[in-house]
């Protein structure tokens, strides 16, 4: 079994905030060189080991340029974290909102994975992690298009694992439950967050660092056999 390069090179999409930022920090703490993406170049994390590439995944041009960059970098690790959620009643849902979610949540991970696979196959080592969601495991009202993209990304994970695990390229998904991110705390009151916590067996929301540690294990060399799986990190919510 081949071992990874040292230091490993990682690409993390949507890494300027939330879970993506936490995953990038975890990779940096474990000695990786990290290329992150965001809709802005701005990040307080920028350093010699962390570079931000501006990319809007609703733009075909931006996605094509990023895929070309990723082919040149040829990372050992790809984390497809970037995602958007636009809730709404299904009968009133706007086609442009669905197209945006399709572009960010599914099309970008598919093409970026295409871009990294040749280098991983050549080295006989690679790790790809797709950010799914508990709403890619169970349904949620007014989230039909979001659920559709997240169920799809898990299907993509399973199919790619079946095709590329023989090359020691392990491809998995991770499904976070309710997590305290900047966006969550800005969108909901503390009372609403506490209400969510009461529904979770562990009685609290996850921290981004907790999700990142689980994600890191999946993309690290410590994971030598798990592939094609969807790790649900939700405090036990979907099993009740």
Backbone as numpy.savetxt, mean C-alpha at the origin, in Angstrom:
# Nx Ny Nz CAx CAy CAz Cx Cy Cz
18.19 -20.32 -2.01 17.35 -19.12 -2.01 18.23 -17.87 -2.01
17.99 -16.96 -2.95 18.80 -15.76 -3.05 18.53 -14.80 -1.90
19.54 -14.03 -1.55 19.41 -13.01 -0.50 19.35 -11.64 -1.14
18.75 -10.66 -0.46 18.60 -9.33 -1.06 19.92 -8.57 -1.08
19.96 -7.55 -1.92 21.08 -6.62 -1.93 21.15 -5.88 -0.60
22.31 -5.32 -0.32 22.45 -4.51 0.89 23.19 -3.22 0.52
22.56 -2.04 0.77 21.22 -1.89 1.33 20.14 -2.17 0.28
18.99 -2.56 0.76 17.86 -2.77 -0.13 17.29 -1.43 -0.59
16.71 -1.44 -1.78 16.06 -0.27 -2.34 14.55 -0.51 -2.34
13.81 0.46 -1.82 12.35 0.33 -1.72 11.67 1.51 -2.39
10.53 1.25 -2.98 9.63 2.30 -3.49 8.33 2.19 -2.73
7.88 3.30 -2.14 6.64 3.35 -1.37 5.77 4.46 -1.95
4.64 4.12 -2.53 3.77 5.16 -3.08 2.92 5.77 -1.96
2.57 7.05 -2.14 1.75 7.74 -1.15 2.43 7.79 0.21
3.71 8.17 0.22 4.51 8.05 1.45 4.70 9.35 2.21
3.98 10.40 1.84 4.18 11.69 2.52 3.31 11.86 3.76
2.41 10.90 4.00 1.58 11.00 5.20 0.98 9.63 5.52
0.37 9.53 6.69 -0.40 8.36 7.06 0.39 7.07 7.08
-0.26 5.99 6.67 0.34 4.67 6.70 1.57 4.60 5.80
1.50 5.23 4.63 2.64 5.22 3.72 3.87 5.86 4.32
3.69 6.95 5.01 4.81 7.61 5.69 5.39 6.70 6.77
4.52 6.05 7.54 4.98 5.15 8.60 5.76 3.98 8.02
5.32 3.44 6.88 6.03 2.34 6.24 7.40 2.81 5.75
7.44 4.00 5.15 8.72 4.54 4.70 9.69 4.72 5.86
9.19 5.22 7.00 10.04 5.39 8.19 10.55 4.04 8.69
9.69 3.03 8.68 10.10 1.70 9.14 11.18 1.12 8.22
11.04 1.31 6.93 12.05 0.84 5.99 13.37 1.57 6.19
13.30 2.89 6.38 14.51 3.68 6.63 15.20 3.23 7.90
14.42 2.97 8.95 14.98 2.54 10.23 15.67 1.19 10.11
15.29 0.42 9.10 15.90 -0.90 8.91 16.93 -0.89 7.77
17.42 0.29 7.45 18.57 0.39 6.55 18.29 0.45 5.07
17.04 0.64 4.68 16.71 0.69 3.26 16.92 2.09 2.69
17.22 2.16 1.41 17.14 3.38 0.64 15.73 3.45 0.09
15.03 4.57 0.35 13.60 4.63 0.03 13.31 5.76 -0.96
12.58 5.42 -2.00 12.00 6.40 -2.91 10.50 6.42 -2.64
9.98 7.59 -2.26 8.56 7.72 -1.98 7.88 8.55 -3.05
6.57 8.49 -3.09 5.82 9.33 -4.01 4.75 10.10 -3.25
4.39 11.23 -3.83 3.31 12.05 -3.30 2.89 13.04 -4.36
1.80 13.73 -4.14 1.35 14.72 -5.10 2.13 16.02 -4.96
3.03 16.07 -3.97 3.92 17.21 -3.76 5.31 16.69 -3.47
6.33 17.51 -3.76 7.71 17.16 -3.41 7.98 17.36 -1.92
7.07 18.06 -1.24 7.34 18.46 0.14 7.28 17.28 1.10
8.29 17.15 1.95 8.31 16.16 3.02 9.42 16.51 3.99
9.08 16.53 5.29 10.09 16.81 6.31 11.06 15.65 6.47
10.76 14.51 5.84 11.59 13.32 5.99 12.74 13.28 4.99
12.78 14.16 4.01 13.76 14.06 2.93 15.19 14.00 3.47
15.98 13.06 2.93 17.36 12.88 3.36 18.11 12.18 2.24
19.38 11.87 2.50 20.17 11.15 1.50 19.59 9.78 1.20
18.87 9.22 2.18 18.31 7.88 2.01 16.82 7.89 1.66
16.24 9.08 1.54 14.80 9.16 1.25 14.55 10.29 0.27
13.98 9.92 -0.87 13.72 10.90 -1.92 12.26 10.82 -2.33
11.63 11.99 -2.51 10.23 12.04 -2.93 10.15 12.34 -4.42
9.36 11.56 -5.13 9.07 11.82 -6.53 7.62 12.28 -6.63
7.40 13.42 -7.25 6.05 13.94 -7.39 5.30 13.13 -8.45
4.14 12.61 -8.06 3.36 11.81 -9.01 1.89 11.84 -8.61
1.05 12.18 -9.56 -0.40 12.14 -9.40 -0.90 10.96 -10.23
-1.41 9.93 -9.57 -1.76 8.71 -10.28 -3.04 8.81 -11.10
-3.74 9.94 -11.02 -4.86 10.15 -11.94 -4.34 10.67 -13.28
-3.03 10.98 -13.35 -2.40 11.45 -14.58 -1.66 10.31 -15.25
-2.05 9.97 -16.48 -1.37 8.91 -17.23 0.09 9.27 -17.43
0.37 10.53 -17.70 1.74 11.00 -17.91 2.60 10.78 -16.67
2.08 11.18 -15.51 2.83 11.00 -14.26 3.11 9.52 -13.99
2.11 8.68 -14.22 2.27 7.25 -13.96 3.30 6.64 -14.90
3.25 7.01 -16.18 4.23 6.50 -17.13 5.65 6.91 -16.74
5.82 8.18 -16.35 7.14 8.66 -15.95 7.65 7.92 -14.72
6.76 7.67 -13.77 7.17 6.96 -12.55 7.55 5.52 -12.89
6.80 4.88 -13.76 7.14 3.50 -14.15 8.52 3.44 -14.80
8.85 4.43 -15.63 10.17 4.47 -16.24 11.25 4.64 -15.17
11.00 5.51 -14.21 11.96 5.72 -13.12 12.14 4.44 -12.31
11.04 3.76 -12.02 11.09 2.54 -11.22 11.86 1.44 -11.96
11.70 1.35 -13.27 12.46 0.36 -14.03 13.96 0.62 -13.90
14.35 1.89 -13.91 15.77 2.24 -13.78 16.29 1.94 -12.37
15.51 2.27 -11.36 15.91 2.04 -9.97 15.95 0.55 -9.65
15.02 -0.20 -10.22 14.90 -1.65 -10.03 14.94 -2.04 -8.55
13.89 -1.65 -7.80 13.90 -1.86 -6.35 13.75 -3.33 -5.95
14.17 -3.61 -4.72 13.96 -4.92 -4.12 12.56 -5.02 -3.53
12.00 -3.86 -3.16 10.71 -3.79 -2.46 9.83 -2.75 -3.14
8.59 -3.11 -3.40 7.58 -2.15 -3.86 6.40 -2.22 -2.91
6.02 -1.07 -2.37 4.82 -0.98 -1.53 3.82 -0.08 -2.25
2.76 -0.68 -2.77 1.70 0.08 -3.44 0.70 0.57 -2.39
1.04 1.71 -1.79 0.24 2.22 -0.68 -0.77 3.28 -1.11
-0.45 4.09 -2.11 -1.31 5.22 -2.47 -2.73 4.75 -2.77
-3.69 5.47 -2.23 -5.08 5.11 -2.47 -6.00 6.26 -2.11
-7.18 6.27 -2.70 -8.19 7.27 -2.37 -9.53 6.58 -2.15
-10.36 7.23 -1.35 -11.69 6.72 -1.04 -12.67 7.87 -1.17
-13.59 7.74 -2.09 -14.62 8.77 -2.30 -15.97 8.13 -2.04
-16.50 8.24 -0.82 -17.79 7.59 -0.50 -18.95 8.25 -1.24
-20.02 7.52 -1.36 -21.21 8.08 -1.96 -22.27 7.03 -2.23
-23.53 7.48 -2.32 -24.62 6.57 -2.66 -24.39 6.02 -4.07
-24.54 4.72 -4.23 -24.19 4.08 -5.50 -25.02 4.61 -6.66
-26.31 4.85 -6.45 -27.18 5.32 -7.54 -26.86 6.75 -7.96
-26.10 7.46 -7.13 -25.75 8.86 -7.44 -24.26 9.03 -7.72
-23.55 7.91 -7.83 -22.09 8.00 -7.91 -21.65 8.57 -9.26
-20.67 9.47 -9.21 -20.18 10.14 -10.41 -19.11 9.28 -11.09
-19.20 9.18 -12.40 -18.27 8.35 -13.15 -16.83 8.83 -13.00
-16.62 10.16 -12.89 -15.25 10.65 -12.77 -14.62 10.27 -11.44
-15.46 10.15 -10.39 -14.92 9.71 -9.10 -14.50 8.25 -9.15
-15.30 7.43 -9.84 -14.92 6.03 -9.97 -13.66 5.89 -10.81
-13.54 6.67 -11.87 -12.35 6.60 -12.71 -11.11 7.01 -11.92
-11.24 8.02 -11.05 -10.10 8.44 -10.23 -9.68 7.33 -9.29
-10.65 6.69 -8.64 -10.31 5.59 -7.72 -9.71 4.41 -8.47
-10.24 4.12 -9.64 -9.70 3.03 -10.44 -8.23 3.31 -10.82
-7.94 4.55 -11.18 -6.58 4.93 -11.57 -5.61 4.81 -10.42
-5.99 5.33 -9.25 -5.07 5.37 -8.11 -4.99 4.02 -7.42
-6.14 3.39 -7.19 -6.19 2.19 -6.35 -5.83 0.90 -7.07
-5.98 0.88 -8.39 -5.78 -0.39 -9.12 -4.82 -0.26 -10.30
-5.05 0.74 -11.15 -4.21 0.85 -12.34 -2.75 1.14 -11.98
-2.51 2.06 -11.06 -1.14 2.40 -10.68 -0.40 1.20 -10.08
-0.99 0.48 -9.10 -0.29 -0.70 -8.59 0.01 -1.75 -9.67
-0.90 -1.92 -10.61 -0.69 -2.92 -11.65 0.52 -2.55 -12.51
0.57 -1.32 -12.98 1.66 -0.93 -13.88 2.99 -0.79 -13.15
2.97 -0.34 -11.90 4.21 -0.25 -11.13 4.77 -1.64 -10.84
3.88 -2.59 -10.57 4.34 -3.96 -10.35 4.94 -4.53 -11.63
4.33 -4.24 -12.76 4.91 -4.64 -14.05 6.32 -4.09 -14.19
6.52 -2.86 -13.74 7.81 -2.20 -13.90 8.90 -2.82 -13.03
8.55 -3.30 -11.83 9.57 -3.82 -10.92 9.87 -5.30 -11.14
8.95 -6.04 -11.73 9.11 -7.49 -11.80 10.35 -7.96 -12.58
10.70 -7.38 -13.72 11.86 -7.90 -14.45 13.15 -7.92 -13.62
13.43 -6.84 -12.88 14.63 -6.80 -12.04 14.57 -7.81 -10.91
13.40 -7.95 -10.30 13.25 -8.91 -9.21 13.45 -10.34 -9.70
12.89 -10.64 -10.87 13.03 -11.99 -11.44 14.50 -12.27 -11.76
15.18 -11.28 -12.32 16.60 -11.46 -12.67 17.44 -11.74 -11.42
17.15 -11.03 -10.32 17.91 -11.21 -9.08 17.41 -12.39 -8.26
16.27 -12.95 -8.66 15.62 -14.02 -7.90 15.33 -13.59 -6.47
14.90 -12.35 -6.34 14.50 -11.84 -5.03 13.65 -10.59 -5.24
12.52 -10.53 -4.53 11.68 -9.33 -4.57 10.51 -9.47 -3.62
10.03 -8.32 -3.18 8.86 -8.28 -2.31 7.94 -7.15 -2.79
6.68 -7.50 -3.03 5.66 -6.51 -3.41 4.54 -6.58 -2.39
4.13 -5.43 -1.90 3.03 -5.36 -0.93 1.98 -4.38 -1.43
0.75 -4.87 -1.54 -0.37 -4.03 -1.95 -1.21 -3.67 -0.74
-1.49 -2.37 -0.58 -2.36 -1.94 0.52 -3.80 -2.18 0.14
-4.41 -3.11 0.82 -5.82 -3.41 0.63 -6.59 -2.67 1.74
-7.60 -3.26 2.30 -8.43 -2.62 3.32 -9.38 -3.67 3.87
-9.88 -3.43 5.08 -10.94 -4.33 5.55 -12.16 -4.24 4.63
-12.29 -3.12 3.88 -13.39 -3.01 2.92 -13.05 -3.70 1.60
-11.93 -4.42 1.58 -11.64 -5.36 0.51 -11.80 -6.79 1.00
-12.30 -6.92 2.24 -12.57 -8.23 2.85 -14.06 -8.38 3.12
-14.66 -7.31 3.62 -16.10 -7.26 3.86 -16.66 -6.00 3.20
-17.96 -5.97 2.97 -18.58 -4.83 2.32 -18.90 -3.69 3.28
-19.17 -2.54 2.73 -19.50 -1.35 3.52 -20.44 -0.48 2.71
-21.52 0.00 3.34 -22.48 0.83 2.62 -21.82 2.13 2.14
-22.25 2.60 1.00 -21.76 3.81 0.36 -20.26 3.76 0.05
-19.75 2.52 -0.12 -18.33 2.34 -0.46 -18.19 1.36 -1.63
-19.24 1.18 -2.43 -19.19 0.14 -3.47 -18.00 0.30 -4.42
-17.75 1.47 -4.99 -16.60 1.58 -5.89 -15.27 1.37 -5.16
-15.15 1.87 -3.94 -13.92 1.66 -3.17 -13.74 0.17 -2.88
-14.79 -0.49 -2.41 -14.71 -1.93 -2.16 -14.32 -2.67 -3.43
-14.88 -2.27 -4.56 -14.57 -2.93 -5.82 -13.08 -2.87 -6.13
-12.46 -1.70 -5.92 -11.03 -1.58 -6.21 -10.20 -2.37 -5.21
-10.64 -2.43 -3.96 -9.85 -3.13 -2.95 -10.00 -4.65 -3.06
-11.18 -5.14 -3.37 -11.32 -6.57 -3.67 -10.47 -6.91 -4.89
-10.42 -6.00 -5.86 -9.64 -6.24 -7.08 -8.15 -6.29 -6.80
-7.65 -5.42 -5.93 -6.22 -5.41 -5.65 -5.81 -6.69 -4.94
-6.70 -7.26 -4.13 -6.39 -8.54 -3.50 -6.41 -9.66 -4.53
-7.30 -9.58 -5.50 -7.31 -10.56 -6.59 -6.04 -10.48 -7.42
-5.58 -9.25 -7.68 -4.33 -9.05 -8.40 -3.17 -9.68 -7.62
-3.17 -9.49 -6.30 -2.13 -10.07 -5.45 -2.09 -11.58 -5.59
-3.25 -12.22 -5.49 -3.31 -13.68 -5.56 -2.83 -14.20 -6.91
-3.25 -13.55 -7.99 -2.87 -14.01 -9.32 -1.38 -13.82 -9.58
-0.83 -12.68 -9.16 0.60 -12.43 -9.38 1.46 -13.35 -8.54
1.01 -13.65 -7.32 1.77 -14.58 -6.49 1.85 -15.95 -7.16
0.74 -16.40 -7.71 0.72 -17.70 -8.38 1.70 -17.74 -9.55
1.92 -16.59 -10.16 2.78 -16.52 -11.35 4.26 -16.31 -11.01
4.55 -15.61 -9.91 5.93 -15.17 -9.69 6.57 -15.67 -8.40
5.86 -16.38 -7.54 6.47 -16.89 -6.31 7.64 -17.83 -6.62
7.57 -18.53 -7.74 8.65 -19.46 -8.10 9.97 -18.74 -8.35
9.91 -17.42 -8.56 11.13 -16.63 -8.75 11.61 -16.00 -7.43
11.04 -16.43 -6.31 11.32 -15.83 -5.00 10.90 -14.37 -4.96
9.86 -14.05 -5.70 9.20 -12.74 -5.64 7.89 -12.96 -4.91
7.84 -12.53 -3.67 6.69 -12.78 -2.81 5.78 -11.56 -2.82
4.52 -11.78 -3.17 3.56 -10.69 -3.37 2.39 -10.92 -2.43
2.15 -9.94 -1.56 1.09 -10.04 -0.56 0.29 -8.75 -0.49
-0.82 -8.83 0.21 -1.63 -7.65 0.54 -1.66 -7.49 2.06
-1.92 -6.26 2.49 -2.20 -6.00 3.90 -3.45 -5.15 3.98
-4.34 -5.51 4.91 -5.62 -4.81 5.05 -5.73 -4.17 6.43
-5.40 -2.90 6.52 -5.56 -2.21 7.81 -7.03 -2.00 8.14
-7.33 -2.06 9.42 -8.64 -1.66 9.90 -8.64 -0.17 10.21
-9.49 0.25 11.14 -9.55 1.66 11.52 -8.21 2.08 12.12
-7.60 3.11 11.53 -6.26 3.53 11.90 -6.24 5.04 12.11
-5.51 5.46 13.14 -5.38 6.90 13.42 -4.35 7.51 12.47
-4.84 8.12 11.41 -3.99 8.86 10.49 -4.34 10.34 10.59
-3.51 11.18 9.97 -3.80 12.61 9.96 -5.15 12.88 9.30
-5.42 12.16 8.20 -6.67 12.37 7.48 -7.88 11.94 8.32
-7.74 10.82 9.04 -8.84 10.33 9.88 -9.14 11.32 11.00
-8.09 11.80 11.64 -8.28 12.72 12.77 -8.82 14.07 12.31
-8.51 14.46 11.07 -9.03 15.72 10.54 -10.48 15.60 10.12
-10.89 14.41 9.68 -12.23 14.23 9.13 -13.29 13.88 10.17
-12.85 13.34 11.33 -13.81 12.85 12.32 -13.48 13.39 13.70
-14.52 13.58 14.50 -14.34 14.08 15.86 -13.79 12.97 16.74
-13.26 13.36 17.90 -12.75 12.37 18.84 -13.87 11.46 19.31
-15.07 12.02 19.46 -16.21 11.20 19.88 -16.53 10.13 18.83
-16.43 10.50 17.55 -16.68 9.52 16.48 -15.61 8.43 16.48
-14.36 8.82 16.68 -13.28 7.84 16.73 -13.44 6.90 17.91
-13.87 7.44 19.03 -14.12 6.59 20.21 -15.27 5.63 19.96
-16.26 6.08 19.19 -17.38 5.20 18.83 -16.91 4.03 17.98
-16.00 4.30 17.03 -15.43 3.22 16.23 -14.68 2.24 17.11
-13.89 2.80 18.05 -13.07 1.94 18.92 -13.92 0.93 19.68
-15.13 1.32 20.06 -16.01 0.42 20.82 -16.44 -0.79 20.00
-16.39 -0.67 18.66 -16.78 -1.79 17.80 -15.65 -2.79 17.60
-14.44 -2.41 17.98 -13.25 -3.22 17.71 -12.93 -4.06 18.95
-12.73 -5.36 18.83 -12.45 -6.19 20.00 -11.29 -5.69 20.85
-10.27 -5.10 20.24 -9.13 -4.62 21.00 -9.40 -3.25 21.64
-10.57 -2.66 21.32 -11.06 -1.43 21.95 -10.25 -0.18 21.64
-9.59 -0.14 20.51 -8.89 1.08 20.10 -8.58 0.99 18.61
-8.26 2.15 18.03 -7.81 2.19 16.66 -6.33 1.82 16.59
-5.88 1.38 15.43 -4.46 1.09 15.23 -3.69 2.39 15.08
-2.42 2.35 15.42 -1.51 3.43 15.07 -0.90 3.11 13.71
-0.44 4.14 13.01 0.21 3.90 11.72 1.48 3.07 11.91
2.16 3.26 13.03 3.39 2.49 13.29 3.10 1.00 13.40
1.95 0.64 13.99 1.59 -0.78 14.11 1.35 -1.40 12.74
0.68 -0.67 11.87 0.47 -1.18 10.51 1.80 -1.31 9.79
2.67 -0.32 9.99 3.97 -0.32 9.30 4.84 -1.50 9.72
4.80 -1.87 10.99 5.61 -3.00 11.46 5.15 -4.31 10.82
3.82 -4.47 10.71 3.30 -5.66 10.03 3.68 -5.65 8.55
3.58 -4.48 7.94 3.94 -4.35 6.53 5.42 -4.66 6.32
6.26 -4.16 7.23 7.70 -4.40 7.07 8.02 -5.88 7.10
7.38 -6.62 8.00 7.67 -8.05 8.05 7.37 -8.71 6.70
6.26 -8.32 6.09 5.86 -8.93 4.83 6.86 -8.65 3.71
7.50 -7.47 3.73 8.43 -7.12 2.65 9.88 -7.37 3.02
10.14 -7.87 4.22 11.51 -8.12 4.65 11.94 -9.54 4.29
13.24 -9.79 4.41 13.75 -11.15 4.15 13.34 -12.12 5.24
12.81 -11.60 6.37 12.27 -12.50 7.41 11.07 -13.28 6.88
10.36 -12.68 5.94 9.27 -13.40 5.28 9.86 -14.16 4.11
9.99 -15.45 4.27 10.60 -16.28 3.22 9.61 -17.25 2.59
8.34 -17.27 3.07 7.42 -18.29 2.57 5.98 -17.80 2.39
5.61 -16.67 2.97 4.24 -16.19 2.82 4.09 -15.43 1.52
3.18 -15.87 0.69 2.93 -15.21 -0.58 1.48 -15.42 -0.98
0.92 -14.42 -1.65 -0.45 -14.51 -2.12 -1.49 -14.32 -1.04
-1.07 -13.81 0.12 -1.97 -13.68 1.26 -2.40 -12.23 1.49
-3.50 -12.09 2.20 -4.00 -10.78 2.61 -3.99 -10.73 4.13
-2.98 -10.07 4.71 -2.87 -9.98 6.16 -3.80 -8.87 6.67
-4.80 -9.26 7.46 -5.76 -8.30 7.99 -5.28 -7.84 9.38
-5.05 -6.53 9.51 -4.54 -5.96 10.77 -5.60 -4.97 11.26
-6.57 -5.51 12.01 -7.77 -4.71 12.31 -8.24 -4.83 13.76
-7.39 -5.37 14.65 -7.81 -5.53 16.03 -8.90 -6.56 16.23
-9.11 -7.43 15.23 -10.10 -8.49 15.33 -11.47 -8.15 14.80
-11.62 -6.98 14.16 -12.95 -6.48 13.79 -13.70 -7.38 12.82
-13.06 -7.83 11.74 -13.82 -8.56 10.72 -14.09 -10.00 11.10
-13.54 -10.45 12.24 -13.78 -11.84 12.67 -14.90 -11.96 13.71
-15.62 -10.87 13.97 -16.70 -10.95 14.96 -18.06 -10.96 14.25
